[in-house]
Amino acid sequence: MKIIKNAFFLKSVENFSDFESFNLPEIVIVGKSNVGKSSLINMLAGTNKLAKVSSTQGKTKLINFFLFNSEFILVDLPGYGYAKTSKVEMQRWQRMIEKYFSESKNLKAALILVDIRHNPTEQDIQMLEYFTYHNIPVTIVATKYDKIKKSEKMQKITAIANTFNVGVENIYICSSETAYGKETLINRIYQFVDGD
């Protein structure tokens, strides 16, 4: 079993070219605004102080890089689908994200985060299709498990799996509040880091 012993914030950039590569495996985290990306990063790190968490949607506007165990980097991309974001801002985000995808030489896998309480959006599906097209391994993570009743678990997972057209075994469940699913997700990340 893998354990996260240390985690550090490295840098926030708008232009990926401004990021000095550490030549370490990168795992990118994507999802709609307010899905819990920052909270997930903090849960994996074992602290609530690594990534800034906000109740305000659309807070993350830069690409954030976090170093874990001096072995891999988690890349937190701005959330998509925030209704109050202007078209100009959305286009800026899109360019920023596409530049990262096209220029990163160390991207090993992607985590697509979805709120377990809601079906994936069209943008979530498009992200899965994008990664699949570019042969980037994807792990679907259903966040906020603590927000539903245990009796709803299978129904919610099945709905998410059906929307993505994948098997239920491909949905990883977690809760940043209770750390449910933390060990399983860390082991999953290390499958890509170690190249298993």
Backbone hydrogen bonds, N-H to C=O, Kabsch-Sander energy under -0.5 kcal/mol:
donor,donor_aa,acceptor,acceptor_aa,energy
5,K,3,I,-0.8
8,F,67,L,-2.6
10,L,65,F,-3.1
11,K,65,F,-1.0
13,V,63,I,-2.3
16,F,14,E,-0.6
18,D,15,N,-2.5
19,F,16,F,-2.0
20,E,18,D,-0.6
21,S,19,F,-0.7
26,E,106,N,-2.9
27,I,73,I,-2.8
28,V,26,E,-0.5
28,V,109,A,-2.2
29,I,75,V,-3.2
30,V,28,V,-0.5
30,V,111,L,-2.8
32,K,113,L,-0.5
33,S,80,Y,-2.0
35,V,32,K,-1.4
40,L,36,G,-2.1
41,I,37,K,-2.3
42,N,38,S,-2.3
43,M,39,S,-2.3
44,L,40,L,-2.6
45,A,41,I,-2.0
46,G,42,N,-1.3
47,T,42,N,-2.1
57,Q,55,S,-0.5
59,K,56,T,-0.9
61,K,59,K,-0.7
63,I,13,V,-3.1
64,N,62,L,-0.6
64,N,76,D,-2.3
65,F,11,K,-2.4
66,F,74,L,-2.3
67,L,8,F,-3.0
68,F,66,F,-0.5
68,F,72,F,-3.0
69,N,6,N,-3.1
71,E,68,F,-2.9
72,F,68,F,-1.8
73,I,25,P,-2.8
74,L,66,F,-2.5
75,V,27,I,-2.7
75,V,73,I,-0.5
76,D,64,N,-2.9
76,D,74,L,-0.6
77,L,29,I,-1.9
77,L,75,V,-0.7
80,Y,31,G,-1.2
83,A,81,G,-0.7
85,T,82,Y,-1.7
90,M,86,S,-2.6
91,Q,87,K,-2.4
92,R,88,V,-2.0
93,W,89,E,-2.5
94,Q,90,M,-2.5
95,R,91,Q,-2.3
96,M,92,R,-2.3
97,I,93,W,-2.8
98,E,94,Q,-2.7
99,K,95,R,-2.2
100,Y,96,M,-1.7
101,F,97,I,-2.4
102,S,98,E,-2.3
103,E,99,K,-1.9
104,S,100,Y,-2.5
108,K,26,E,-3.0
109,A,26,E,-1.1
110,A,137,P,-2.5
111,L,28,V,-3.0
112,I,110,A,-0.6
112,I,139,T,-2.4
113,L,30,V,-3.0
113,L,111,L,-0.7
114,V,141,V,-2.6
116,I,143,T,-2.3
118,H,115,D,-2.2
125,I,121,T,-2.0
126,Q,122,E,-2.3
127,M,123,Q,-2.1
128,L,124,D,-2.1
129,E,125,I,-2.4
130,Y,126,Q,-2.4
131,F,127,M,-2.6
132,T,128,L,-2.5
133,Y,129,E,-2.5
134,H,130,Y,-1.8
135,N,132,T,-1.4
136,I,131,F,-3.0
139,T,110,A,-2.5
140,I,170,N,-0.9
141,V,112,I,-2.8
141,V,139,T,-0.6
142,A,140,I,-0.6
142,A,172,Y,-3.2
143,T,114,V,-2.8
143,T,141,V,-0.8
145,Y,174,C,-1.9
147,K,144,K,-2.0
148,I,145,Y,-1.4
152,E,149,K,-1.9
153,K,150,K,-1.2
156,K,152,E,-2.6
157,I,153,K,-2.6
158,T,154,M,-2.6
159,A,155,Q,-1.9
160,I,156,K,-2.1
161,A,157,I,-2.8
162,N,158,T,-2.6
163,T,159,A,-2.0
164,F,160,I,-2.1
165,N,161,A,-1.0
166,V,161,A,-2.6
170,N,167,G,-2.0
171,I,168,V,-1.7
172,Y,140,I,-2.9
172,Y,170,N,-0.6
173,I,171,I,-0.5
174,C,142,A,-2.4
175,S,180,Y,-1.8
179,A,175,S,-1.9
180,Y,175,S,-0.6
182,K,179,A,-1.8
185,L,181,G,-2.2
186,I,182,K,-2.5
187,N,183,E,-2.4
188,R,184,T,-1.9
189,I,185,L,-2.6
190,Y,186,I,-2.1
191,Q,187,N,-0.9
191,Q,188,R,-0.6
192,F,188,R,-0.8
192,F,189,I,-0.9
193,V,189,I,-2.1
194,D,190,Y,-2.7
196,D,191,Q,-1.9
